[in-house]
Amino acid sequence: MQNITFGQINKLIVHYVGNKNNGDGVRFSDILTDYDKIEVYFKQLANNSFKFDELYRFFFLPNLDLNPVNQFVSSIFKNIDSFIEQSQNVGRYLYDKSTHPQIKSGELCVIYFNNCEINNEIVDCIGIFKSENKDTVLKVNNKENGFELIDEKGINTNKLDKGCLIFNTGKESGFLISVVDNTNRSSEAQYWKDDFLGVQPIKNDFHQTNQFLGIAKQFVTKQLSKDFEVSKTDKIDFLNRSVDYFKKHETFDKQEFESEVFADSSVIESFRKFDQTYRQEKEVEVSDNFEISAQAVKKQARVFRKILKLDKNFDIYIHGNRELIEQGIDENGRKYYKIYYENEA
């Protein structure tokens, strides 16, 4: 995990970017925005919104230099006097990519931070924040005989809708970038990362752990029942064992994982075939050995389904030891589960 400390805001400008498909248009500022009284809120917004476990870099085929946003921020880092012009180019390019019907209009804030510290390295940083969903606050006004409340809509200073932080380090490989997108998470609307920024994950420990756990989950939930006769309980057990392996080990070894989680040679062979096909089709690169990221394990563990649903009557949470639950059918043809336990909470 990266350790980030934000420095001081050097420049700030706000533009308006609409949905091009709806003909909303854009409005560009020609002057910088005064930030003296609000700098603390933008730092708060950055600290609250960004996580630095999974990091990204600019990417473009056939040449990184052809990535438009990479060009714009490179120009700013090279010559800060081009900040206003290049921030307008950022807004113009974002508008060109804002064609999906789910994309909302909003304010685009471009911020230049001086002297940010990232893992003991002092670098400048450019923030690109887009606010789409407005919060309502009640403003209190004094009146002669009391007070009045007026509702006003504005930018939420605790949570960012979309944004990125681009740190001026690793320029040759696409800079070091943190990305947030809290809206439009459907595959059709992933325009922020893919169409606009054009970024891809940096293959660090977090990325490797996250990717392999994702492959294991897809195999158990999608492929396993096609190759073998397995119950839902067996599937949950495999998912539990997958997560447990990553929780109990500091380093990942693919052969060791296969042996501890799947055990049976036929299941291991099936997993290897699925793994190879999945990587080729999804263009995923994962090493057979890497340091395990506890943050990635925690993230993936939340989406590993461990609930056995029985009709609309029962939900059974299975956290481990498959041998303590038995499945069967009684003499009347009714299905049942038998559960063994020691203590009742």
C-alpha positions as CSV (number, residue, x, y, z in Angstrom):
1,M,0.0,0.0,0.0
2,Q,1.2,3.5,-0.9
3,N,1.6,6.2,1.8
4,I,0.3,9.5,0.4
5,T,0.5,12.9,1.9
6,F,-0.9,15.8,0.0
7,G,1.0,19.1,-0.3
8,Q,-0.4,22.5,-1.1
9,I,-2.8,23.5,-3.9
10,N,-0.9,25.6,-6.4
11,K,-3.7,26.1,-9.0
12,L,-7.4,25.2,-9.3
13,I,-9.9,25.7,-12.1
14,V,-13.5,24.7,-12.6
15,H,-15.2,23.9,-15.9
16,Y,-18.7,22.5,-16.8
17,V,-18.9,19.3,-18.9
18,G,-22.2,18.0,-20.1
19,N,-23.4,14.9,-22.0
20,K,-22.5,15.3,-25.7
21,N,-25.2,12.9,-26.8
22,N,-27.8,15.1,-25.1
23,G,-26.3,18.3,-26.5
24,D,-25.6,19.7,-23.0
25,G,-22.5,21.5,-24.1
26,V,-19.5,22.7,-22.1
27,R,-18.5,25.9,-20.4
28,F,-14.8,26.6,-19.9
29,S,-13.3,29.0,-17.3
30,D,-10.6,31.4,-18.6
31,I,-9.4,32.3,-15.2
32,L,-8.2,30.3,-12.2
33,T,-10.6,29.7,-9.3
34,D,-9.8,31.2,-5.9
35,Y,-9.2,28.4,-3.4
36,D,-7.9,30.2,-0.3
37,K,-10.9,29.4,1.8
38,I,-11.7,26.0,0.4
39,E,-8.3,24.3,0.1
40,V,-8.9,22.2,3.2
41,Y,-12.1,20.8,1.6
42,F,-10.4,19.6,-1.6
43,K,-7.7,17.9,0.5
44,Q,-10.5,16.3,2.6
45,L,-12.2,15.2,-0.6
46,A,-9.1,13.6,-1.9
47,N,-8.2,11.8,1.3
48,N,-11.8,10.5,1.7
49,S,-12.3,9.3,-1.9
50,F,-9.1,7.7,-3.0
51,K,-7.6,4.4,-2.0
52,F,-4.0,3.7,-3.0
53,D,-4.0,-0.1,-3.0
54,E,-4.8,-0.5,-6.7
55,L,-2.8,1.9,-8.9
56,Y,-3.0,2.6,-12.6
57,R,-0.9,4.0,-15.4
58,F,-1.8,5.6,-18.7
59,F,-1.9,3.2,-21.7
60,F,-2.4,3.5,-25.4
61,L,-1.7,1.4,-28.5
62,P,0.5,1.6,-30.4
63,N,2.2,4.4,-28.5
64,L,1.8,5.8,-25.0
65,D,2.5,9.3,-26.2
66,L,-0.8,9.1,-28.2
67,N,-2.9,9.0,-25.1
68,P,-4.6,12.4,-25.0
69,V,-4.9,12.8,-21.2
70,N,-1.3,11.7,-20.8
71,Q,-0.3,14.4,-23.3
72,F,-2.3,17.1,-21.4
73,V,-0.9,16.4,-18.0
74,S,2.6,15.9,-19.3
75,S,2.4,19.4,-20.8
76,I,1.3,20.8,-17.4
77,F,4.1,19.1,-15.5
78,K,6.6,20.4,-18.1
79,N,5.2,23.9,-18.1
80,I,2.8,24.9,-15.4
81,D,1.9,28.1,-17.3
82,S,0.0,25.9,-19.7
83,F,-2.4,24.8,-16.8
84,I,-5.5,26.7,-18.0
85,E,-5.1,25.8,-21.6
86,Q,-4.5,22.1,-20.9
87,S,-7.3,21.9,-18.3
88,Q,-9.6,23.1,-21.1
89,N,-8.2,20.4,-23.4
90,V,-9.0,17.9,-20.6
91,G,-12.6,19.1,-20.4
92,R,-13.0,19.2,-24.2
93,Y,-11.8,15.6,-24.5
94,L,-14.0,14.4,-21.6
95,Y,-17.0,16.0,-23.4
96,D,-16.1,14.1,-26.6
97,K,-16.2,10.8,-24.6
98,S,-19.4,11.7,-22.7
99,T,-21.9,10.1,-25.1
100,H,-23.4,7.2,-23.0
101,P,-27.0,8.0,-21.9
102,Q,-26.1,7.3,-18.3
103,I,-23.4,9.9,-18.1
104,K,-24.5,13.0,-16.1
105,S,-23.4,16.6,-16.5
106,G,-21.3,18.1,-13.8
107,E,-18.5,20.4,-12.7
108,L,-14.9,19.4,-13.7
109,C,-12.2,20.5,-11.2
110,V,-8.6,20.4,-12.3
111,I,-6.2,20.9,-9.4
112,Y,-2.4,21.2,-9.2
113,F,-0.9,20.0,-5.9
114,N,2.7,20.9,-5.0
115,N,5.0,18.7,-2.9
116,C,3.0,15.6,-2.4
117,E,4.8,12.8,-0.6
118,I,4.5,9.2,-1.9
119,N,6.6,6.6,-0.2
120,N,9.2,9.2,0.8
121,E,9.4,10.7,-2.7
122,I,8.3,14.4,-3.1
123,V,6.4,14.9,-6.3
124,D,3.7,17.2,-7.8
125,C,0.3,15.9,-8.5
126,I,-2.6,16.8,-10.8
127,G,-6.1,16.0,-9.7
128,I,-9.1,15.7,-12.1
129,F,-12.3,15.6,-10.2
130,K,-15.8,15.4,-11.7
131,S,-18.9,16.1,-9.5
132,E,-22.2,14.7,-10.9
133,N,-24.5,14.2,-7.9
134,K,-25.2,17.3,-5.8
135,D,-25.9,17.3,-2.1
136,T,-28.5,19.5,-0.5
137,V,-27.5,21.7,2.5
138,L,-29.7,24.0,4.5
139,K,-28.4,27.5,4.8
140,V,-29.4,29.5,7.9
141,N,-30.2,33.2,7.3
142,N,-30.8,35.7,10.0
143,K,-34.2,37.5,9.9
144,E,-35.5,40.4,12.0
145,N,-37.6,38.1,14.2
146,G,-35.8,34.8,13.9
147,F,-34.1,32.7,11.2
148,E,-35.0,31.2,7.8
149,L,-33.7,28.0,6.1
150,I,-32.8,28.0,2.4
151,D,-31.9,24.8,0.6
152,E,-28.9,24.9,-1.6
153,K,-27.2,22.2,-3.8
154,G,-23.5,21.8,-4.0
155,I,-20.5,19.5,-4.3
156,N,-20.2,16.8,-1.6
157,T,-16.8,17.4,0.1
158,N,-16.8,13.9,1.6
159,K,-17.2,11.7,-1.5
160,L,-16.2,12.1,-5.0
161,D,-18.2,10.8,-8.0
162,K,-15.3,10.5,-10.4
163,G,-11.7,11.4,-10.2
164,C,-8.1,10.6,-10.6
165,L,-4.8,11.7,-9.1
166,I,-1.8,11.7,-11.4
167,F,1.6,11.8,-9.6
168,N,4.6,13.1,-11.5
169,T,6.6,9.9,-11.2
170,G,7.2,7.1,-13.6
171,K,6.4,9.2,-16.7
172,E,8.1,6.8,-19.1
173,S,5.7,4.0,-18.1
174,G,2.5,6.2,-17.9
175,F,2.8,8.0,-14.5
176,L,1.5,6.7,-11.2
177,I,-2.3,7.1,-11.0
178,S,-5.1,6.5,-8.5
179,V,-8.6,6.3,-9.9
180,V,-12.1,6.5,-8.3
181,D,-15.5,6.0,-10.0
182,N,-18.5,5.7,-7.7
183,T,-21.2,6.1,-10.4
184,N,-22.0,4.3,-13.7
185,R,-20.4,1.0,-12.7
186,S,-22.1,-1.0,-15.4
187,S,-19.9,-2.3,-18.2
188,E,-21.6,0.0,-20.7
189,A,-20.7,3.1,-18.8
190,Q,-17.0,2.5,-17.9
191,Y,-16.0,5.5,-19.9
192,W,-14.0,7.2,-17.1
193,K,-11.2,4.7,-16.9
194,D,-11.3,3.2,-20.4
195,D,-12.5,5.8,-22.9
196,F,-11.5,9.0,-21.2
197,L,-8.4,8.3,-19.1
198,G,-7.2,5.2,-20.9
199,V,-5.5,3.6,-17.9
200,Q,-4.7,0.0,-16.9
201,P,-3.8,-1.4,-13.5
202,I,-0.2,-1.6,-12.5
203,K,0.7,-5.2,-11.9
204,N,1.6,-4.9,-8.2
205,D,0.8,-7.4,-5.4
206,F,-2.7,-6.0,-5.0
207,H,-3.5,-6.5,-8.7
208,Q,-2.0,-10.0,-8.8
209,T,-3.9,-11.1,-5.7
210,N,-7.2,-9.5,-6.9
211,Q,-6.9,-11.1,-10.3
212,F,-6.1,-14.6,-9.2
213,L,-8.9,-14.7,-6.6
214,G,-11.2,-13.5,-9.3
215,I,-10.1,-16.4,-11.6
216,A,-10.6,-18.9,-8.8
217,K,-14.1,-17.6,-8.1
218,Q,-15.1,-17.8,-11.7
219,F,-13.9,-21.3,-12.0
220,V,-15.8,-22.5,-8.9
221,T,-19.0,-20.7,-9.7
222,K,-19.1,-21.0,-13.5
223,Q,-17.0,-24.0,-14.6
224,L,-16.8,-26.6,-11.8
225,S,-20.3,-27.9,-12.1
226,K,-19.9,-28.4,-15.9
227,D,-17.0,-30.8,-15.3
228,F,-18.0,-32.5,-12.1
229,E,-21.1,-33.3,-10.1
230,V,-20.8,-30.9,-7.2
231,S,-23.4,-29.5,-4.7
232,K,-23.7,-25.8,-3.8
233,T,-22.2,-26.7,-0.4
234,D,-19.1,-28.1,-2.2
235,K,-18.8,-24.9,-4.2
236,I,-19.0,-22.8,-1.1
237,D,-16.4,-25.0,0.5
238,F,-14.0,-24.4,-2.4
239,L,-14.6,-20.6,-2.2
240,N,-13.9,-20.7,1.5
241,R,-10.7,-22.7,1.0
242,S,-9.6,-20.3,-1.7
243,V,-9.9,-17.2,0.6
244,D,-8.5,-19.1,3.6
245,Y,-5.3,-19.9,1.6
246,F,-4.7,-16.3,0.9
247,K,-5.4,-15.3,4.5
248,K,-3.0,-17.9,5.9
249,H,-0.1,-17.3,3.5
250,E,2.1,-14.3,2.9
251,T,3.3,-15.4,-0.5
252,F,1.4,-17.2,-3.3
253,D,2.5,-20.3,-5.0
254,K,0.2,-21.6,-7.7
255,Q,1.0,-25.3,-7.3
256,E,0.6,-25.1,-3.5
257,F,-2.7,-23.3,-3.9
258,E,-4.1,-25.9,-6.3
259,S,-3.0,-28.7,-3.9
260,E,-4.4,-27.2,-0.8
261,V,-7.7,-25.9,-2.3
262,F,-8.7,-28.4,-4.9
263,A,-6.7,-31.5,-3.8
264,D,-8.1,-33.9,-6.4
265,S,-5.9,-34.2,-9.5
266,S,-8.9,-34.1,-11.9
267,V,-10.2,-30.9,-10.4
268,I,-6.7,-29.4,-10.6
269,E,-6.4,-30.3,-14.2
270,S,-9.8,-28.8,-14.9
271,F,-8.8,-25.6,-13.1
272,R,-5.6,-25.3,-15.1
273,K,-7.4,-25.5,-18.4
274,F,-9.9,-22.9,-17.2
275,D,-7.2,-20.7,-15.9
276,Q,-5.3,-20.8,-19.2
277,T,-8.4,-20.1,-21.3
278,Y,-9.6,-17.3,-19.0
279,R,-6.2,-15.5,-19.1
280,Q,-6.1,-15.7,-22.9
281,E,-9.7,-14.5,-23.5
282,K,-9.5,-11.7,-20.8
283,E,-5.9,-10.8,-21.6
284,V,-5.0,-11.2,-17.9
285,E,-1.4,-11.6,-16.8
286,V,-0.8,-13.2,-13.3
287,S,2.4,-14.6,-12.0
288,D,2.6,-18.1,-10.5
289,N,4.4,-16.6,-7.5
290,F,3.8,-13.3,-5.8
291,E,3.5,-11.5,-2.5
292,I,-0.1,-11.6,-1.2
293,S,-1.9,-8.3,-0.6
294,A,-4.1,-8.4,2.5
295,Q,-6.1,-5.4,1.2
296,A,-7.0,-7.3,-2.0
297,V,-7.9,-10.4,0.0
298,K,-10.2,-8.3,2.2
299,K,-11.8,-6.8,-0.9
300,Q,-12.4,-10.1,-2.7
301,A,-13.6,-11.9,0.4
302,R,-16.6,-9.6,0.6
303,V,-17.9,-10.8,-2.8
304,F,-17.3,-14.5,-2.3
305,R,-20.7,-15.9,-1.7
306,K,-20.9,-18.1,1.4
307,I,-24.7,-18.3,1.8
308,L,-26.6,-21.5,1.1
309,K,-30.2,-20.5,0.2
310,L,-32.9,-23.2,0.8
311,D,-36.2,-22.3,-0.9
312,K,-37.5,-19.1,0.8
313,N,-37.3,-20.5,4.3
314,F,-33.6,-20.7,5.2
315,D,-30.2,-19.0,4.6
316,I,-27.2,-20.9,5.9
317,Y,-23.9,-19.1,6.2
318,I,-21.0,-21.6,5.7
319,H,-17.6,-20.3,6.9
320,G,-15.6,-23.5,7.0
321,N,-15.2,-27.2,7.7
322,R,-17.3,-28.9,5.0
323,E,-17.3,-32.2,7.0
324,L,-19.8,-30.6,9.6
325,I,-22.6,-30.5,7.1
326,E,-24.4,-33.4,5.5
327,Q,-26.9,-33.5,2.7
328,G,-29.6,-36.2,2.1
329,I,-33.1,-37.2,1.2
330,D,-35.5,-38.8,3.7
331,E,-38.0,-41.7,3.1
332,N,-40.6,-39.2,2.0
333,G,-38.4,-37.6,-0.7
334,R,-37.8,-34.4,1.2
335,K,-34.3,-32.9,0.9
336,Y,-32.4,-32.0,4.1
337,Y,-29.1,-30.8,5.5
338,K,-27.7,-32.1,8.8
339,I,-25.4,-29.7,10.6
340,Y,-23.0,-30.6,13.5
341,Y,-21.8,-28.0,16.0
342,E,-20.3,-27.8,19.5
343,N,-21.5,-24.4,20.9
344,E,-24.7,-22.4,20.3
345,A,-24.1,-18.6,20.3
